[in-house]
Amino acid sequence: MDKNELKVIKESLLKMRQEVMVEVQGKYAASREMGDEGNLPDLADASSNAYHRELLLNLSETQHQKMRDIDAALARLAQGEYGICAHCGEDISPRRMEVRPFSRYCIDCKTDIEKFGQ
């Protein structure tokens, strides 16, 4: 990859990271609002609020994982290892990197890892 391609990839990853950050902050704020109501809710409301708060926190964990994946991709980019499978060392297909720019594994290795838990 040439410098321009690397620059575009980096900008794309940074933009994705910022979008995830905004999502996480919004979900965190919504979760806090559910717990900061001034009046005492009845038991059904309290149960519903607890469920929704847990759901939001779980969604946020998914988003945090995506941020960790993006950060790892940025680190690989800086080290010159971006687009190289962390398992077999072969190039990851450009199409896969286009669809999932923070991929660590080629499709064959990812399939094996999911199938066999390597």
Secondary structure, DSSP 8 states (H G I E B T S, - for coil): --HHHHHHHHHHHHHHHHHHHHHHHHHHHHHHHHH--SS---HHHHHHHHHHHHHHHHHHHHHHHHHHHHHHHHHHHHHT-TTB-TTT--B--HHHHHHSTT--S-HHHHHHHHHH--
